[in-house]
Amino acid sequence: MGDIRWIGLDYGAVRDGLDLAGITVTPDVWADLRLIEAGALDELNKER
């Protein structure tokens, strides 16, 4: 069996979720989300 590889967020779903939460998506908010995503991907895809 192959390994699991995480590839990232579904940006359409993220946008919908933020809209439903009443969060205005500014360039700064989007940049912060991308940084969080990158850190999570690094952690999730680490060799164990």
JOKA-V325784 format. One record per residue. N is the residue number from 0. RES is the residue in three letters. OMEGA is omega in whole degrees, -180 to 180 (NA if undefined). Layout:
n=N res=RES omega=OMEGA
n=N res=RES omega=OMEGA
//
This chain:
n=0 res=MET omega=180
n=1 res=GLY omega=177
n=2 res=ASP omega=174
n=3 res=ILE omega=177
n=4 res=ARG omega=178
n=5 res=TRP omega=-175
n=6 res=ILE omega=176
n=7 res=GLY omega=-176
n=8 res=LEU omega=169
n=9 res=ASP omega=-172
n=10 res=TYR omega=177
n=11 res=GLY omega=179
n=12 res=ALA omega=177
n=13 res=VAL omega=-180
n=14 res=ARG omega=178
n=15 res=ASP omega=179
n=16 res=GLY omega=178
n=17 res=LEU omega=177
n=18 res=ASP omega=180
n=19 res=LEU omega=179
n=20 res=ALA omega=179
n=21 res=GLY omega=-179
n=22 res=ILE omega=178
n=23 res=THR omega=-178
n=24 res=VAL omega=176
n=25 res=THR omega=176
n=26 res=PRO omega=179
n=27 res=ASP omega=178
n=28 res=VAL omega=-179
n=29 res=TRP omega=178
n=30 res=ALA omega=178
n=31 res=ASP omega=178
n=32 res=LEU omega=180
n=33 res=ARG omega=177
n=34 res=LEU omega=178
n=35 res=ILE omega=179
n=36 res=GLU omega=-179
n=37 res=ALA omega=178
n=38 res=GLY omega=179
n=39 res=ALA omega=179
n=40 res=LEU omega=177
n=41 res=ASP omega=-179
n=42 res=GLU omega=-177
n=43 res=LEU omega=-176
n=44 res=ASN omega=177
n=45 res=LYS omega=173
n=46 res=GLU omega=-179
n=47 res=ARG omega=NA
//
